[in-house]
């Protein structure tokens, strides 16, 4: 951002300025009229007084007013042409109305520069988002269309392939359904339609339920899923179902992108800050450092072909980020390629249990913007 100087740039206006000439001429004429009623003397004295007043006015306006007007004109022209990098800084106003005028013009340019940059970023994001959604929809739709056409062309009577084709159609339809659900989930969280309610709950019990629900999936991938939370872990405060969704998404990713024979562990511990840290650690493929800042972006995939083959929508971590942001929390990511990854977050511990039935509403559209 351009800083404000203490004075105007040393660029002098042209000698003959229209504003300066008009002002000086007006003052000279006014002075000449005044001398007609005040002075009794020869006309050349009256003209000399009027000319001197006009000259003094001309020099004053040319020195103090015209440079500021021209500075404002240049600034407005640069704003109109979106040449914000050429925007000349104006001195801060110090009781001078002209300085204040030019300063406001300059500040308007700065404000417009920020808003235009935001609009450009939003436009790029919108364009990228539409392209990603189109691409994610295109693949399963083409697959369903291809298998359906093949069945209609006679394969429906071929017992060796008809069930296989129907299963593939169902798999792609499920993928479309998951994509629609995830997009709807993010939209509802962002707009505040999905209300969250925070209350104390038993994190250890919740994690046990998550492990049980994902055991079969982990066994099918030959991945060991376990948890390590102490029995005396205090209650935590948050929306139980949404936090469950966060842990399920993190564990699901850790299982999907793990190696055969790998391990996934859910860890919980009380921090000195009276917060409970929840971590989902795996010893799988890991992620390169350059990919980590973009992991929570919608549809961002480190390995696009592998991600799609695993059946993911590319929205799981985006949903995790939004849910944690609504809790005013951030997603912490540590990863080493070839060694595994750890995804973690914290929740406030309830050391003195609140009265039963007491619930606190969480604005679902809250954006912490710290997760990355």
C-alpha positions in Angstrom: 0.0 0.0 0.0 1.3 3.5 -0.9 2.2 5.6 2.1 1.2 9.2 2.4 4.0 11.9 2.0 4.0 15.0 4.0 3.8 17.3 1.0 2.6 17.3 -2.6 5.0 16.1 -5.4 7.4 18.7 -6.7 5.6 18.9 -10.1 4.7 22.5 -10.9 1.6 23.2 -12.9 1.8 25.0 -16.3 2.3 28.8 -16.1 -1.0 29.5 -17.8 -3.7 27.6 -15.8 -7.3 28.2 -16.7 -8.4 28.1 -13.0 -5.6 30.5 -12.0 -6.3 32.9 -14.9 -10.0 33.0 -14.2 -9.5 33.6 -10.5 -7.0 36.3 -11.0 -9.2 38.0 -13.6 -12.2 37.9 -11.3 -10.2 39.4 -8.4 -8.7 42.2 -10.7 -12.2 43.1 -11.9 -13.6 43.2 -8.4 -10.7 45.3 -7.2 -11.1 47.7 -10.2 -14.8 48.2 -9.4 -14.0 48.8 -5.7 -11.4 51.5 -6.6 -14.1 53.4 -8.5 -16.0 54.0 -5.3 -13.1 54.3 -2.8 -10.3 56.1 -4.6 -10.2 59.5 -6.3 -7.3 59.6 -8.7 -6.0 58.9 -12.1 -7.2 55.7 -13.9 -3.7 54.3 -14.2 -3.4 54.1 -10.4 -6.7 52.2 -10.2 -5.5 49.8 -12.9 -2.2 49.3 -11.2 -3.9 48.4 -7.9 -6.3 46.0 -9.7 -3.4 44.5 -11.6 -1.3 44.0 -8.5 -4.2 42.3 -6.7 -4.8 40.0 -9.7 -1.1 39.2 -9.9 -0.9 38.3 -6.2 -4.0 36.2 -6.5 -2.6 34.5 -9.6 0.7 33.6 -7.8 -1.1 32.4 -4.7 -3.6 30.2 -6.6 -0.8 28.8 -8.9 1.3 28.0 -5.9 -1.2 26.5 -3.4 -4.4 25.5 -5.3 -3.6 24.5 -8.8 -1.1 21.7 -7.9 -3.7 20.1 -5.7 -6.4 20.3 -8.3 -4.1 18.7 -10.9 -3.1 16.1 -8.4 -6.7 15.2 -7.8 -7.4 15.1 -11.6 -4.4 12.8 -12.2 -5.6 10.5 -9.3 -9.1 10.3 -10.7 -7.8 9.6 -14.2 -5.6 6.8 -12.8 -8.6 5.4 -10.9 -10.8 5.5 -14.0 -8.1 3.6 -16.0 -7.4 1.1 -13.2 -3.8 2.2 -13.0 -3.6 1.7 -9.3 0.1 0.9 -9.3 0.7 4.5 -10.6 -1.5 6.1 -8.0 0.3 9.1 -6.4 0.1 9.3 -2.7 -1.4 12.5 -1.3 -0.2 14.2 1.9 -2.4 13.8 5.0 -4.8 16.6 5.5 -3.7 19.2 8.1 -6.6 21.6 8.4 -6.5 22.6 4.7 -9.7 21.9 2.8 -7.9 21.4 -0.5 -5.5 18.9 1.1 -8.5 17.1 2.6 -10.2 17.0 -0.8 -7.1 15.5 -2.5 -6.6 13.1 0.4 -10.2 11.8 0.1 -9.6 11.3 -3.6 -6.5 9.3 -2.9 -8.2 7.2 -0.2 -11.1 6.5 -2.6 -8.6 5.2 -5.1 -7.0 2.9 -2.5 -10.4 1.6 -1.4 -11.4 1.0 -5.0 -8.1 -0.8 -5.6 -8.8 -3.2 -2.8 -12.4 -3.8 -3.8 -11.5 -4.4 -7.5 -8.8 -6.9 -6.4 -11.4 -8.7 -4.2 -13.8 -8.8 -7.2 -11.1 -10.2 -9.4 -10.3 -12.9 -6.9 -13.9 -13.8 -6.5 -14.4 -14.0 -10.2 -11.4 -16.3 -10.6 -12.7 -18.4 -7.7 -16.2 -18.5 -9.3 -14.7 -19.5 -12.7 -12.5 -22.2 -11.1 -15.4 -23.5 -9.0 -17.7 -23.8 -12.0 -15.0 -25.5 -14.0 -14.4 -28.0 -11.1 -18.1 -28.7 -10.6 -18.5 -29.3 -14.3 -15.6 -31.6 -14.4 -16.7 -33.6 -11.4 -20.2 -34.0 -12.8 -19.0 -34.9 -16.3 -17.1 -38.1 -15.5 -19.9 -40.0 -13.7 -22.6 -38.7 -16.1 -20.6 -39.9 -19.1 -20.0 -43.3 -17.4 -23.7 -43.7 -16.6 -24.6 -42.7 -20.1 -22.1 -45.1 -21.7 -23.1 -48.1 -19.6 -26.8 -47.3 -20.2 -26.5 -47.1 -23.9 -24.5 -50.4 -24.0 -27.3 -52.1 -22.0 -30.0 -50.7 -24.3 -28.0 -51.9 -27.3 -28.5 -55.5 -26.2 -26.1 -56.0 -23.3 -29.1 -56.1 -20.9 -29.7 -59.7 -22.1 -26.1 -60.7 -21.6 -25.9 -62.2 -18.1 -22.1 -62.1 -18.1 -22.0 -58.2 -18.1 -25.5 -56.8 -17.3 -25.1 -57.0 -13.5 -21.6 -55.6 -13.7 -22.7 -52.7 -15.8 -25.6 -52.0 -13.4 -23.3 -52.0 -10.4 -21.0 -49.5 -12.2 -24.0 -47.3 -13.0 -25.1 -47.5 -9.4 -21.6 -46.6 -8.2 -21.5 -43.5 -10.4 -25.0 -42.5 -9.4 -23.9 -42.7 -5.7 -20.9 -40.6 -6.6 -23.3 -37.9 -8.0 -25.5 -38.2 -5.0 -22.5 -37.7 -2.6 -21.3 -34.7 -4.7 -24.8 -33.1 -4.5 -25.0 -33.7 -0.8 -21.6 -32.3 -0.1 -22.2 -29.2 -2.1 -25.5 -28.7 -0.4 -23.8 -29.1 3.0 -21.2 -26.5 2.3 -23.8 -24.0 1.0 -26.0 -24.5 4.0 -23.1 -24.0 6.4 -21.9 -20.9 4.6 -25.4 -19.3 4.4 -26.2 -20.1 8.0 -29.2 -22.3 7.0 -27.5 -25.2 8.8 -27.8 -24.2 12.5 -25.3 -25.7 14.9 -25.8 -26.0 18.6 -22.9 -26.4 21.1 -23.2 -28.4 24.3 -20.9 -30.5 26.5 -20.5 -34.0 25.2 -18.3 -37.1 25.8 -15.6 -37.1 23.1 -14.3 -40.5 23.9 -17.7 -42.1 23.5 -18.1 -40.3 20.1 -14.7 -41.5 18.9 -15.5 -45.1 19.9 -18.7 -44.9 17.7 -16.7 -43.5 14.8 -14.2 -46.3 15.0 -16.9 -48.9 15.1 -18.7 -47.4 12.1 -15.5 -47.4 10.0 -14.1 -50.8 11.1 -15.3 -52.7 8.0 -14.0 -50.1 5.6 -10.6 -50.2 7.3 -10.6 -54.0 7.3 -11.4 -54.0 3.5 -8.3 -51.8 3.0 -6.3 -53.8 5.4 -5.8 -50.8 7.6 -5.7 -50.8 11.4 -8.0 -48.2 12.9 -7.8 -47.5 16.6 -8.1 -44.7 19.1 -6.1 -43.5 22.1 -8.2 -41.3 24.4 -7.8 -41.4 28.2 -10.9 -42.5 30.2 -10.6 -39.4 32.4 -10.7 -37.0 29.4 -13.1 -34.1 30.2 -16.2 -33.3 28.3 -15.7 -30.9 25.3 -18.0 -28.1 24.1 -19.3 -28.1 20.5 -21.9 -29.5 18.1 -21.6 -33.2 18.7 -23.0 -34.3 15.3 -20.9 -31.8 13.3 -17.7 -32.8 15.2 -18.5 -36.4 14.5 -18.7 -35.5 10.8 -15.3 -33.8 11.1 -13.7 -36.9 12.6 -15.4 -39.3 10.2 -14.2 -37.2 7.2 -10.6 -37.1 8.6 -10.6 -40.9 9.3 -12.2 -41.7 6.0 -9.4 -39.8 4.2 -6.7 -41.4 6.3 -8.1 -44.9 5.4 -8.6 -44.2 1.7 -5.2 -42.7 1.1 -3.2 -45.2 3.3 -1.1 -48.0 2.2 -2.0 -51.7 2.7 -1.2 -52.7 6.2 -1.2 -49.1 7.4 -2.4 -47.6 10.6 -4.8 -44.8 11.5 -5.1 -43.6 15.1 -7.4 -41.1 16.7 -5.7 -39.3 19.6 -7.2 -37.0 22.2 -5.4 -35.2 25.1 -6.0 -32.3 27.4 -3.8 -29.3 26.8 -2.5 -26.8 29.5 -4.8 -24.2 27.9 -7.8 -26.2 29.0 -8.5 -27.4 25.5 -8.8 -30.9 24.2 -6.7 -31.6 21.1 -8.0 -34.2 18.7 -5.6 -35.6 16.1 -6.1 -38.2 13.3 -2.7 -39.6 12.5 -1.8 -42.1 9.8 1.4 -43.6 8.4 0.2 -43.5 4.8 1.4 -41.7 1.6 1.8 -38.2 3.1 1.5 -34.9 1.3 4.2 -32.6 -0.1 4.6 -29.2 1.7 3.5 -27.2 -1.4 0.1 -29.0 -1.4 -0.8 -28.4 2.3 -2.0 -24.8 2.1 -4.6 -25.8 -0.6 -5.9 -29.1 0.9 -9.0 -27.5 2.2 -10.0 -25.9 -1.1 -13.0 -27.3 -2.8 -12.2 -30.0 -5.3 -8.4 -29.7 -4.7 -6.7 -33.0 -5.2 -3.1 -33.9 -4.7 -3.4 -36.9 -7.0 -6.5 -36.4 -9.2 -6.7 -39.8 -10.7 -6.2 -41.6 -7.4 -8.7 -39.4 -5.6 -11.4 -40.1 -8.1 -10.7 -43.8 -8.2 -11.2 -43.8 -4.4 -14.7 -42.3 -4.8 -14.1 -39.0 -3.1 -15.9 -35.8 -4.1 -13.0 -33.5 -3.3 -15.2 -31.6 -0.7 -14.5 -33.5 2.5 -11.7 -31.3 3.9 -13.6 -28.2 2.7 -16.6 -29.3 4.8 -14.2 -30.0 7.8 -12.8 -26.5 7.5 -16.2 -24.8 7.4 -17.5 -26.8 10.4 -14.4 -26.0 12.5 -14.5 -22.3 11.4 -18.1 -22.2 12.7 -16.7 -23.4 16.0 -14.0 -20.7 15.8 -11.4 -23.4 15.4 -8.7 -24.1 12.8 -7.6 -27.3 11.1 -3.9 -28.1 11.8 -2.1 -30.2 9.2 1.3 -31.8 9.5 2.5 -34.2 6.8 5.7 -35.8 5.4 5.7 -37.5 2.0 6.1 -41.3 2.5 5.7 -41.1 6.3 2.1 -40.1 6.8 -0.1 -37.2 7.9 -1.6 -35.8 11.1 -4.8 -33.7 11.0 -5.8 -32.0 14.2 -8.0 -29.4 15.9 -8.9 -28.3 19.4 -12.2 -28.0 21.3 -12.8 -26.2 24.6 -12.8 -28.5 27.6 -15.7 -28.5 30.0 -13.9 -28.8 33.4 -17.0 -27.7 35.4 -20.0 -29.4 33.7 -22.8 -27.0 32.8 -26.4 -27.6 33.9 -28.2 -30.2 31.7 -30.1 -28.9 28.8 -28.0 -25.7 28.5 -27.1 -25.2 24.8 -25.3 -22.4 23.0 -26.0 -21.6 19.4 -23.1 -21.4 16.9 -23.5 -19.3 13.8 -23.0 -21.8 11.0 -21.8 -19.2 8.6 -18.9 -18.0 10.8 -15.6 -17.9 8.9 -12.5 -18.2 10.9 -10.4 -18.3 7.7 -7.5 -19.6 9.6 -7.7 -23.2 8.2 -5.6 -23.6 5.1 
